[in-house]
């Protein structure tokens, strides 16, 4: 887990949050481009789950493995849940939920880096 990976994913998540915020502000329904943006983020998060699990299994660092893997799994679960909620909620707040979810993904990504480095106390 490197700074580039953690902050890169956080930046992508913030970009998707901004796009979803634009949808919310303009009272737009959940759109296909928003879905595709979340899908790209989800692919990055799945790659992070796999890469992080492999890195955890081969590291000599003192990393709390259960906490680290639980963060990885949570990161992967949030975007699909946000998509389902965003599509189901027909008001402007369907995309508002996506904004909050993507901000959460960004924060968890940075927090995951802290866990990896051992600065999570």
N, CA, C and O atoms as CSV, one atom per row, in Angstrom:
chain,resi,resn,atom,element,x,y,z
A,1,UNK,N,N,0.861,-1.181,0.000
A,1,UNK,CA,C,0.000,0.000,0.000
A,1,UNK,C,C,0.896,1.229,0.000
A,1,UNK,O,O,1.706,1.421,0.907
A,2,UNK,N,N,0.746,2.039,-1.003
A,2,UNK,CA,C,1.571,3.238,-1.110
A,2,UNK,C,C,0.704,4.485,-1.003
A,2,UNK,O,O,-0.520,4.434,-1.121
A,3,UNK,N,N,1.374,5.596,-0.777
A,3,UNK,CA,C,0.664,6.878,-0.735
A,3,UNK,C,C,-0.042,7.154,-2.056
A,3,UNK,O,O,-1.171,7.643,-2.076
A,4,UNK,N,N,0.629,6.840,-3.155
A,4,UNK,CA,C,0.063,7.086,-4.476
A,4,UNK,C,C,-1.249,6.334,-4.677
A,4,UNK,O,O,-2.210,6.893,-5.205
A,5,UNK,N,N,-1.293,5.095,-4.267
A,5,UNK,CA,C,-2.508,4.293,-4.419
A,5,UNK,C,C,-3.631,4.852,-3.547
A,5,UNK,O,O,-4.745,5.066,-4.026
A,6,UNK,N,N,-3.341,5.085,-2.289
A,6,UNK,CA,C,-4.377,5.558,-1.362
A,6,UNK,C,C,-4.912,6.924,-1.768
A,6,UNK,O,O,-6.124,7.129,-1.828
A,7,UNK,N,N,-4.018,7.846,-2.044
A,7,UNK,CA,C,-4.462,9.189,-2.418
A,7,UNK,C,C,-5.059,9.215,-3.830
A,7,UNK,O,O,-5.958,10.009,-4.109
A,8,UNK,N,N,-4.564,8.355,-4.711
A,8,UNK,CA,C,-5.142,8.258,-6.051
A,8,UNK,C,C,-6.587,7.805,-6.005
A,8,UNK,O,O,-7.442,8.375,-6.682
A,9,UNK,N,N,-6.863,6.781,-5.209
A,9,UNK,CA,C,-8.236,6.311,-5.062
A,9,UNK,C,C,-9.094,7.378,-4.382
A,9,UNK,O,O,-10.251,7.572,-4.754
A,10,UNK,N,N,-8.543,8.058,-3.405
A,10,UNK,CA,C,-9.291,9.133,-2.737
A,10,UNK,C,C,-9.636,10.249,-3.726
A,10,UNK,O,O,-10.735,10.802,-3.677
A,11,UNK,N,N,-8.714,10.579,-4.612
A,11,UNK,CA,C,-8.976,11.631,-5.598
A,11,UNK,C,C,-10.047,11.189,-6.591
A,11,UNK,O,O,-10.927,11.973,-6.946
A,12,UNK,N,N,-9.976,9.939,-7.039
A,12,UNK,CA,C,-11.009,9.431,-7.949
A,12,UNK,C,C,-12.370,9.459,-7.251
A,12,UNK,O,O,-13.366,9.866,-7.849
A,13,UNK,N,N,-12.412,9.030,-5.992
A,13,UNK,CA,C,-13.670,9.033,-5.239
A,13,UNK,C,C,-14.207,10.454,-5.073
A,13,UNK,O,O,-15.414,10.674,-5.168
A,14,UNK,N,N,-13.321,11.414,-4.828
A,14,UNK,CA,C,-13.756,12.808,-4.703
A,14,UNK,C,C,-14.259,13.349,-6.042
A,14,UNK,O,O,-15.193,14.149,-6.078
A,15,UNK,N,N,-13.642,12.912,-7.137
A,15,UNK,CA,C,-14.121,13.308,-8.458
A,15,UNK,C,C,-15.518,12.769,-8.735
A,15,UNK,O,O,-16.370,13.482,-9.265
A,16,UNK,N,N,-15.751,11.513,-8.377
A,16,UNK,CA,C,-17.082,10.927,-8.547
A,16,UNK,C,C,-18.079,11.625,-7.624
A,16,UNK,O,O,-19.228,11.846,-8.007
A,17,UNK,N,N,-17.648,11.971,-6.416
A,17,UNK,CA,C,-18.525,12.689,-5.485
A,17,UNK,C,C,-18.904,14.052,-6.058
A,17,UNK,O,O,-20.051,14.482,-5.935
A,18,UNK,N,N,-17.955,14.724,-6.674
A,18,UNK,CA,C,-18.242,16.030,-7.282
A,18,UNK,C,C,-19.234,15.881,-8.432
A,18,UNK,O,O,-20.141,16.699,-8.585
A,19,UNK,N,N,-19.061,14.845,-9.231
A,19,UNK,CA,C,-19.981,14.606,-10.344
A,19,UNK,C,C,-21.380,14.266,-9.826
A,19,UNK,O,O,-22.379,14.738,-10.368
A,20,UNK,N,N,-21.445,13.455,-8.788
A,20,UNK,CA,C,-22.746,13.144,-8.176
A,20,UNK,C,C,-23.342,14.394,-7.529
A,20,UNK,O,O,-24.558,14.586,-7.552
A,21,UNK,N,N,-22.496,15.238,-6.955
A,21,UNK,CA,C,-22.969,16.497,-6.388
A,21,UNK,C,C,-23.549,17.404,-7.451
A,21,UNK,O,O,-24.535,18.100,-7.211
A,22,UNK,N,N,-22.939,17.400,-8.628
A,22,UNK,CA,C,-23.490,18.161,-9.751
A,22,UNK,C,C,-24.886,17.644,-10.104
A,22,UNK,O,O,-25.802,18.426,-10.356
A,23,UNK,N,N,-25.035,16.314,-10.119
A,23,UNK,CA,C,-26.354,15.716,-10.369
A,23,UNK,C,C,-27.356,16.169,-9.302
A,23,UNK,O,O,-28.488,16.534,-9.620
A,24,UNK,N,N,-26.941,16.144,-8.071
A,24,UNK,CA,C,-27.831,16.531,-6.978
A,24,UNK,C,C,-28.227,18.003,-7.100
A,24,UNK,O,O,-29.402,18.345,-6.969
A,25,UNK,N,N,-27.262,18.855,-7.345
A,25,UNK,CA,C,-27.521,20.293,-7.433
A,25,UNK,C,C,-28.495,20.615,-8.571
A,25,UNK,O,O,-29.377,21.461,-8.425
A,26,UNK,N,N,-28.324,19.936,-9.690
A,26,UNK,CA,C,-29.172,20.195,-10.856
A,26,UNK,C,C,-30.427,19.321,-10.896
A,26,UNK,O,O,-31.143,19.292,-11.897
A,27,UNK,N,N,-30.680,18.615,-9.803
A,27,UNK,CA,C,-31.874,17.767,-9.666
A,27,UNK,C,C,-31.988,16.741,-10.790
A,27,UNK,O,O,-33.071,16.503,-11.323
A,28,UNK,N,N,-30.876,16.152,-11.131
A,28,UNK,CA,C,-30.842,15.129,-12.172
A,28,UNK,C,C,-30.952,13.754,-11.531
A,28,UNK,O,O,-30.473,13.518,-10.422
A,29,UNK,N,N,-31.596,12.859,-12.261
A,29,UNK,CA,C,-31.666,11.478,-11.803
A,29,UNK,C,C,-30.311,10.809,-11.982
A,29,UNK,O,O,-29.413,11.337,-12.637
A,30,UNK,N,N,-30.194,9.655,-11.392
A,30,UNK,CA,C,-28.995,8.842,-11.527
A,30,UNK,C,C,-28.802,8.541,-13.012
A,30,UNK,O,O,-29.723,8.047,-13.662
A,31,UNK,N,N,-27.625,8.829,-13.555
A,31,UNK,CA,C,-27.407,8.685,-14.998
A,31,UNK,C,C,-26.416,7.566,-15.307
A,31,UNK,O,O,-25.702,7.084,-14.428
A,32,UNK,N,N,-26.392,7.170,-16.560
A,32,UNK,CA,C,-25.433,6.155,-16.990
A,32,UNK,C,C,-23.985,6.612,-16.813
A,32,UNK,O,O,-23.172,5.823,-16.333
A,33,UNK,N,N,-23.617,7.857,-17.179
A,33,UNK,CA,C,-22.230,8.275,-16.947
A,33,UNK,C,C,-21.828,8.226,-15.464
A,33,UNK,O,O,-20.687,7.894,-15.141
A,34,UNK,N,N,-22.752,8.552,-14.580
A,34,UNK,CA,C,-22.454,8.446,-13.146
A,34,UNK,C,C,-22.240,6.987,-12.762
A,34,UNK,O,O,-21.341,6.667,-11.984
A,35,UNK,N,N,-23.062,6.116,-13.305
A,35,UNK,CA,C,-22.894,4.679,-13.056
A,35,UNK,C,C,-21.525,4.205,-13.544
A,35,UNK,O,O,-20.846,3.452,-12.846
A,36,UNK,N,N,-21.121,4.636,-14.729
A,36,UNK,CA,C,-19.829,4.218,-15.270
A,36,UNK,C,C,-18.670,4.760,-14.438
A,36,UNK,O,O,-17.666,4.073,-14.252
A,37,UNK,N,N,-18.799,5.961,-13.948
A,37,UNK,CA,C,-17.754,6.529,-13.091
A,37,UNK,C,C,-17.613,5.722,-11.803
A,37,UNK,O,O,-16.500,5.459,-11.346
A,38,UNK,N,N,-18.737,5.334,-11.226
A,38,UNK,CA,C,-18.699,4.510,-10.018
A,38,UNK,C,C,-18.154,3.123,-10.332
A,38,UNK,O,O,-17.453,2.530,-9.512
A,39,UNK,N,N,-18.473,2.603,-11.523
A,39,UNK,CA,C,-17.963,1.288,-11.921
A,39,UNK,C,C,-16.440,1.305,-12.047
A,39,UNK,O,O,-15.775,0.348,-11.650
A,40,UNK,N,N,-15.885,2.389,-12.599
A,40,UNK,CA,C,-14.427,2.510,-12.695
A,40,UNK,C,C,-13.817,2.535,-11.298
A,40,UNK,O,O,-12.822,1.859,-11.039
A,41,UNK,N,N,-14.410,3.307,-10.407
A,41,UNK,CA,C,-13.931,3.346,-9.024
A,41,UNK,C,C,-14.022,1.970,-8.386
A,41,UNK,O,O,-13.109,1.559,-7.670
A,42,UNK,N,N,-15.102,1.257,-8.633
A,42,UNK,CA,C,-15.275,-0.082,-8.062
A,42,UNK,C,C,-14.187,-1.030,-8.562
A,42,UNK,O,O,-13.677,-1.841,-7.790
A,43,UNK,N,N,-13.828,-0.940,-9.831
A,43,UNK,CA,C,-12.748,-1.780,-10.355
A,43,UNK,C,C,-11.424,-1.462,-9.663
A,43,UNK,O,O,-10.648,-2.366,-9.354
A,44,UNK,N,N,-11.172,-0.188,-9.423
A,44,UNK,CA,C,-9.966,0.195,-8.680
A,44,UNK,C,C,-9.991,-0.363,-7.264
A,44,UNK,O,O,-8.966,-0.806,-6.745
A,45,UNK,N,N,-11.157,-0.339,-6.647
A,45,UNK,CA,C,-11.270,-0.839,-5.271
A,45,UNK,C,C,-11.117,-2.358,-5.212
A,45,UNK,O,O,-10.548,-2.883,-4.255
A,46,UNK,N,N,-11.611,-3.057,-6.211
A,46,UNK,CA,C,-11.422,-4.512,-6.260
A,46,UNK,C,C,-9.938,-4.831,-6.439
A,46,UNK,O,O,-9.415,-5.750,-5.807
A,47,UNK,N,N,-9.261,-4.066,-7.304
A,47,UNK,CA,C,-7.817,-4.246,-7.470
A,47,UNK,C,C,-7.090,-3.957,-6.151
A,47,UNK,O,O,-6.135,-4.650,-5.800
A,48,UNK,N,N,-7.542,-2.938,-5.430
A,48,UNK,CA,C,-6.956,-2.623,-4.125
A,48,UNK,C,C,-7.191,-3.758,-3.129
A,48,UNK,O,O,-6.295,-4.097,-2.355
A,49,UNK,N,N,-8.370,-4.338,-3.142
A,49,UNK,CA,C,-8.671,-5.471,-2.257
A,49,UNK,C,C,-7.721,-6.630,-2.530
A,49,UNK,O,O,-7.158,-7.214,-1.604
A,50,UNK,N,N,-7.550,-6.953,-3.794
A,50,UNK,CA,C,-6.663,-8.065,-4.150
A,50,UNK,C,C,-5.214,-7.721,-3.831
A,50,UNK,O,O,-4.514,-8.505,-3.190
A,51,UNK,N,N,-4.765,-6.553,-4.277
A,51,UNK,CA,C,-3.383,-6.145,-4.023
A,51,UNK,C,C,-3.083,-5.967,-2.548
A,51,UNK,O,O,-2.009,-6.348,-2.081
A,52,UNK,N,N,-4.021,-5.393,-1.812
A,52,UNK,CA,C,-3.824,-5.210,-0.377
A,52,UNK,C,C,-3.768,-6.527,0.372
A,52,UNK,O,O,-2.988,-6.681,1.312
A,53,UNK,N,N,-4.592,-7.476,-0.041
A,53,UNK,CA,C,-4.574,-8.795,0.600
A,53,UNK,C,C,-3.260,-9.519,0.337
A,53,UNK,O,O,-2.693,-10.144,1.234
A,54,UNK,N,N,-2.780,-9.428,-0.907
A,54,UNK,CA,C,-1.492,-10.044,-1.242
A,54,UNK,C,C,-0.370,-9.363,-0.472
A,54,UNK,O,O,0.503,-10.034,0.078
A,55,UNK,N,N,-0.387,-8.023,-0.430
A,55,UNK,CA,C,0.652,-7.291,0.297
A,55,UNK,C,C,0.631,-7.628,1.785
A,55,UNK,O,O,1.682,-7.749,2.415
A,56,UNK,N,N,-0.571,-7.779,2.344
A,56,UNK,CA,C,-0.683,-8.117,3.768
A,56,UNK,C,C,-0.100,-9.496,4.051
A,56,UNK,O,O,0.540,-9.707,5.081
A,57,UNK,N,N,-0.322,-10.425,3.141
A,57,UNK,CA,C,0.164,-11.786,3.372
A,57,UNK,C,C,1.675,-11.889,3.256
A,57,UNK,O,O,2.269,-12.836,3.771
A,58,UNK,N,N,2.304,-10.931,2.591
A,58,UNK,CA,C,3.750,-11.033,2.400
A,58,UNK,C,C,4.538,-9.941,3.117
A,58,UNK,O,O,5.732,-9.782,2.861
A,59,UNK,N,N,3.907,-9.195,3.998
A,59,UNK,CA,C,4.605,-8.101,4.672
A,59,UNK,C,C,5.188,-8.545,6.007
A,59,UNK,O,O,4.722,-9.494,6.637
A,60,UNK,N,N,6.207,-7.833,6.406
A,60,UNK,CA,C,6.766,-8.051,7.743
A,60,UNK,C,C,6.367,-6.923,8.682
A,60,UNK,O,O,6.797,-6.883,9.834
A,61,UNK,N,N,5.544,-6.009,8.185
A,61,UNK,CA,C,5.067,-4.887,9.003
A,61,UNK,C,C,4.147,-5.405,10.099
A,61,UNK,O,O,3.566,-6.486,10.001
A,62,UNK,N,N,4.037,-4.604,11.134
A,62,UNK,CA,C,3.098,-4.920,12.205
A,62,UNK,C,C,1.762,-4.259,11.862
A,62,UNK,O,O,1.467,-3.156,12.323
A,63,UNK,N,N,0.959,-4.951,11.045
A,63,UNK,CA,C,-0.321,-4.433,10.578
A,63,UNK,C,C,-1.428,-5.282,11.204
A,63,UNK,O,O,-1.353,-6.511,11.206
A,64,UNK,N,N,-2.445,-4.623,11.729
A,64,UNK,CA,C,-3.611,-5.340,12.243
A,64,UNK,C,C,-4.383,-5.885,11.045
A,64,UNK,O,O,-5.142,-5.156,10.406
A,65,UNK,N,N,-4.188,-7.164,10.743
A,65,UNK,CA,C,-4.739,-7.769,9.544
A,65,UNK,C,C,-6.248,-7.751,9.471
A,65,UNK,O,O,-6.811,-7.501,8.406
A,66,UNK,N,N,-6.917,-8.012,10.585
A,66,UNK,CA,C,-8.378,-8.032,10.587
A,66,UNK,C,C,-8.927,-6.641,10.286
A,66,UNK,O,O,-9.849,-6.498,9.484
A,67,UNK,N,N,-8.375,-5.637,10.912
A,67,UNK,CA,C,-8.817,-4.262,10.671
A,67,UNK,C,C,-8.539,-3.850,9.223
A,67,UNK,O,O,-9.388,-3.238,8.576
A,68,UNK,N,N,-7.357,-4.185,8.722
A,68,UNK,CA,C,-6.965,-3.831,7.364
A,68,UNK,C,C,-7.898,-4.478,6.341
A,68,UNK,O,O,-8.381,-3.803,5.432
A,69,UNK,N,N,-8.149,-5.752,6.477
A,69,UNK,CA,C,-9.027,-6.460,5.526
A,69,UNK,C,C,-10.466,-5.976,5.661
A,69,UNK,O,O,-11.177,-5.888,4.660
A,70,UNK,N,N,-10.907,-5.664,6.860
A,70,UNK,CA,C,-12.280,-5.166,7.016
A,70,UNK,C,C,-12.447,-3.815,6.314
A,70,UNK,O,O,-13.503,-3.547,5.741
A,71,UNK,N,N,-11.433,-2.975,6.352
A,71,UNK,CA,C,-11.484,-1.714,5.615
A,71,UNK,C,C,-11.509,-1.970,4.110
A,71,UNK,O,O,-12.258,-1.320,3.380
A,72,UNK,N,N,-10.695,-2.911,3.646
A,72,UNK,CA,C,-10.675,-3.246,2.223
A,72,UNK,C,C,-12.040,-3.734,1.753
A,72,UNK,O,O,-12.528,-3.310,0.705
A,73,UNK,N,N,-12.646,-4.610,2.514
A,73,UNK,CA,C,-13.958,-5.155,2.141
A,73,UNK,C,C,-15.022,-4.055,2.186
A,73,UNK,O,O,-15.876,-3.979,1.302
A,74,UNK,N,N,-14.972,-3.220,3.197
A,74,UNK,CA,C,-15.934,-2.124,3.297
A,74,UNK,C,C,-15.814,-1.181,2.110
A,74,UNK,O,O,-16.823,-0.717,1.578
A,75,UNK,N,N,-14.586,-0.896,1.693
A,75,UNK,CA,C,-14.383,-0.042,0.529
A,75,UNK,C,C,-15.035,-0.633,-0.723
A,75,UNK,O,O,-15.570,0.106,-1.549
A,76,UNK,N,N,-14.994,-1.932,-0.864
A,76,UNK,CA,C,-15.563,-2.588,-2.045
A,76,UNK,C,C,-17.094,-2.633,-1.973
A,76,UNK,O,O,-17.756,-2.618,-3.010
A,77,UNK,N,N,-17.653,-2.686,-0.786
A,77,UNK,CA,C,-19.110,-2.825,-0.624
A,77,UNK,C,C,-19.845,-1.486,-0.777
A,77,UNK,O,O,-20.986,-1.468,-1.238
A,78,UNK,N,N,-19.228,-0.392,-0.407
A,78,UNK,CA,C,-19.921,0.904,-0.385
A,78,UNK,C,C,-20.433,1.350,-1.759
A,78,UNK,O,O,-21.606,1.713,-1.859
A,79,UNK,N,N,-19.618,1.343,-2.828
A,79,UNK,CA,C,-20.140,1.838,-4.111
A,79,UNK,C,C,-21.366,1.094,-4.651
A,79,UNK,O,O,-22.308,1.754,-5.090
A,80,UNK,N,N,-21.404,-0.251,-4.643
A,80,UNK,CA,C,-22.623,-0.908,-5.126
A,80,UNK,C,C,-23.854,-0.569,-4.281
A,80,UNK,O,O,-24.955,-0.425,-4.813
A,81,UNK,N,N,-23.667,-0.444,-2.977
A,81,UNK,CA,C,-24.792,-0.062,-2.114
A,81,UNK,C,C,-25.272,1.344,-2.460
A,81,UNK,O,O,-26.474,1.606,-2.474
A,82,UNK,N,N,-24.338,2.243,-2.737
A,82,UNK,CA,C,-24.709,3.608,-3.110
A,82,UNK,C,C,-25.438,3.641,-4.447
A,82,UNK,O,O,-26.380,4.414,-4.622
A,83,UNK,N,N,-25.009,2.807,-5.392
A,83,UNK,CA,C,-25.678,2.741,-6.689
A,83,UNK,C,C,-27.106,2.248,-6.522
A,83,UNK,O,O,-28.038,2.826,-7.083
A,84,UNK,N,N,-27.277,1.187,-5.755
A,84,UNK,CA,C,-28.631,0.655,-5.542
A,84,UNK,C,C,-29.532,1.699,-4.894
A,84,UNK,O,O,-30.675,1.884,-5.312
A,85,UNK,N,N,-29.024,2.369,-3.887
A,85,UNK,CA,C,-29.804,3.391,-3.200
A,85,UNK,C,C,-30.070,4.580,-4.128
A,85,UNK,O,O,-31.177,5.116,-4.162
A,86,UNK,N,N,-29.039,4.984,-4.880
A,86,UNK,CA,C,-29.175,6.123,-5.777
A,86,UNK,C,C,-30.186,5.884,-6.884
A,86,UNK,O,O,-30.894,6.807,-7.288
A,87,UNK,N,N,-30.261,4.662,-7.376
A,87,UNK,CA,C,-31.223,4.327,-8.423
A,87,UNK,C,C,-32.627,4.192,-7.842
A,87,UNK,O,O,-33.606,4.603,-8.464
A,88,UNK,N,N,-32.717,3.619,-6.658
A,88,UNK,CA,C,-34.034,3.384,-6.041
A,88,UNK,C,C,-34.697,4.682,-5.583
A,88,UNK,O,O,-35.917,4.823,-5.670
A,89,UNK,N,N,-33.904,5.620,-5.100
A,89,UNK,CA,C,-34.449,6.890,-4.600
A,89,UNK,C,C,-34.653,7.830,-5.779
A,89,UNK,O,O,-33.686,8.272,-6.399
A,90,UNK,N,N,-35.888,8.132,-6.083
A,90,UNK,CA,C,-36.204,8.922,-7.276
A,90,UNK,C,C,-36.136,10.432,-7.052
A,90,UNK,O,O,-36.313,11.197,-8.000
A,91,UNK,N,N,-35.887,10.871,-5.834
A,91,UNK,CA,C,-35.740,12.308,-5.600
A,91,UNK,C,C,-34.281,12.704,-5.867
A,91,UNK,O,O,-33.451,11.861,-6.205
A,92,UNK,N,N,-33.990,13.979,-5.713
A,92,UNK,CA,C,-32.619,14.448,-5.924
A,92,UNK,C,C,-31.656,13.854,-4.905
A,92,UNK,O,O,-30.445,13.849,-5.124
A,93,UNK,N,N,-32.185,13.355,-3.796
A,93,UNK,CA,C,-31.308,12.858,-2.735
A,93,UNK,C,C,-30.795,11.466,-3.005
A,93,UNK,O,O,-29.972,10.954,-2.246
A,94,UNK,N,N,-31.265,10.835,-4.076
A,94,UNK,CA,C,-30.666,9.567,-4.486
A,94,UNK,C,C,-29.212,9.772,-4.856
A,94,UNK,O,O,-28.343,8.993,-4.462
A,95,UNK,N,N,-28.951,10.830,-5.619
A,95,UNK,CA,C,-27.556,11.126,-5.947
A,95,UNK,C,C,-26.841,11.775,-4.762
A,95,UNK,O,O,-25.613,11.730,-4.683
A,96,UNK,N,N,-27.594,12.375,-3.845
A,96,UNK,CA,C,-26.993,12.908,-2.618
A,96,UNK,C,C,-26.379,11.811,-1.779
A,96,UNK,O,O,-25.335,12.002,-1.155
A,97,UNK,N,N,-27.032,10.659,-1.765
A,97,UNK,CA,C,-26.483,9.499,-1.047
A,97,UNK,C,C,-25.164,9.067,-1.691
A,97,UNK,O,O,-24.220,8.688,-0.997
A,98,UNK,N,N,-25.110,9.129,-3.014
A,98,UNK,CA,C,-23.877,8.763,-3.714
A,98,UNK,C,C,-22.753,9.723,-3.336
A,98,UNK,O,O,-21.609,9.297,-3.180
A,99,UNK,N,N,-23.057,10.994,-3.189
A,99,UNK,CA,C,-22.043,11.978,-2.773
A,99,UNK,C,C,-21.446,11.567,-1.429
A,99,UNK,O,O,-20.227,11.501,-1.274
A,100,UNK,N,N,-22.307,11.295,-0.474
A,100,UNK,CA,C,-21.837,10.909,0.864
A,100,UNK,C,C,-21.041,9.613,0.814
A,100,UNK,O,O,-20.016,9.487,1.484
A,101,UNK,N,N,-21.505,8.651,0.027
A,101,UNK,CA,C,-20.807,7.365,-0.083
A,101,UNK,C,C,-19.413,7.547,-0.679
A,101,UNK,O,O,-18.451,6.932,-0.218
A,102,UNK,N,N,-19.308,8.386,-1.697
A,102,UNK,CA,C,-18.000,8.582,-2.330
A,102,UNK,C,C,-17.050,9.357,-1.426
A,102,UNK,O,O,-15.847,9.093,-1.424
A,103,UNK,N,N,-17.566,10.300,-0.665
A,103,UNK,CA,C,-16.732,10.987,0.328
A,103,UNK,C,C,-16.244,9.995,1.383
A,103,UNK,O,O,-15.111,10.087,1.856
A,104,UNK,N,N,-17.102,9.055,1.742
A,104,UNK,CA,C,-16.729,8.016,2.701
A,104,UNK,C,C,-15.627,7.124,2.130
A,104,UNK,O,O,-14.684,6.773,2.839
A,105,UNK,N,N,-15.739,6.761,0.867
A,105,UNK,CA,C,-14.704,5.940,0.227
A,105,UNK,C,C,-13.362,6.682,0.239
A,105,UNK,O,O,-12.324,6.085,0.525
A,106,UNK,N,N,-13.385,7.969,-0.067
A,106,UNK,CA,C,-12.147,8.746,-0.033
A,106,UNK,C,C,-11.520,8.771,1.348
A,106,UNK,O,O,-10.310,8.598,1.490
A,107,UNK,N,N,-12.337,8.985,2.359
A,107,UNK,CA,C,-11.825,9.022,3.736
A,107,UNK,C,C,-11.306,7.659,4.176
A,107,UNK,O,O,-10.266,7.574,4.830
A,108,UNK,N,N,-12.017,6.596,3.824
A,108,UNK,CA,C,-11.575,5.254,4.211
A,108,UNK,C,C,-10.284,4.863,3.501
A,108,UNK,O,O,-9.464,4.133,4.058
A,109,UNK,N,N,-10.104,5.339,2.288
A,109,UNK,CA,C,-8.875,5.044,1.562
A,109,UNK,C,C,-7.660,5.653,2.268
A,109,UNK,O,O,-6.629,4.999,2.425
A,110,UNK,N,N,-7.795,6.897,2.684
A,110,UNK,CA,C,-6.700,7.546,3.408
A,110,UNK,C,C,-6.490,6.881,4.769
A,110,UNK,O,O,-5.355,6.710,5.214
A,111,UNK,N,N,-7.580,6.511,5.419
A,111,UNK,CA,C,-7.486,5.828,6.719
A,111,UNK,C,C,-6.808,4.467,6.570
A,111,UNK,O,O,-6.050,4.041,7.442
A,112,UNK,N,N,-7.090,3.792,5.459
A,112,UNK,CA,C,-6.455,2.494,5.188
A,112,UNK,C,C,-4.940,2.640,5.095
A,112,UNK,O,O,-4.196,1.773,5.554
A,113,UNK,N,N,-4.492,3.734,4.505
A,113,UNK,CA,C,-3.062,3.998,4.434
A,113,UNK,C,C,-2.477,4.156,5.832
A,113,UNK,O,O,-1.376,3.679,6.105
A,114,UNK,N,N,-3.210,4.824,6.714
A,114,UNK,CA,C,-2.750,4.961,8.099
A,114,UNK,C,C,-2.650,3.616,8.803
A,114,UNK,O,O,-1.720,3.381,9.575
A,115,UNK,N,N,-3.601,2.744,8.538
A,115,UNK,CA,C,-3.553,1.403,9.133
A,115,UNK,C,C,-2.329,0.658,8.608
A,115,UNK,O,O,-1.624,-0.008,9.367
A,116,UNK,N,N,-2.085,0.774,7.317
A,116,UNK,CA,C,-0.948,0.089,6.707
A,116,UNK,C,C,0.371,0.583,7.288
A,116,UNK,O,O,1.279,-0.210,7.537
A,117,UNK,N,N,0.478,1.890,7.504
A,117,UNK,CA,C,1.704,2.464,8.045
A,117,UNK,C,C,1.837,2.318,9.549
A,117,UNK,O,O,2.903,2.561,10.114
A,118,UNK,N,N,0.733,1.914,10.202
A,118,UNK,CA,C,0.774,1.745,11.642
A,118,UNK,C,C,0.514,3.018,12.413
A,118,UNK,O,O,0.866,3.110,13.589
A,119,UNK,N,N,-0.097,4.005,11.772
A,119,UNK,CA,C,-0.372,5.291,12.435
A,119,UNK,C,C,-1.859,5.464,12.698
A,119,UNK,O,O,-2.363,6.586,12.668
A,120,UNK,N,N,-2.560,4.382,12.952
A,120,UNK,CA,C,-4.012,4.446,13.115
A,120,UNK,C,C,-4.452,4.606,14.551
A,120,UNK,O,O,-5.655,4.662,14.805
A,121,UNK,N,N,-3.560,4.680,15.484
A,121,UNK,CA,C,-3.923,4.725,16.908
A,121,UNK,C,C,-4.631,5.978,17.304
A,121,UNK,O,O,-4.990,6.142,18.470
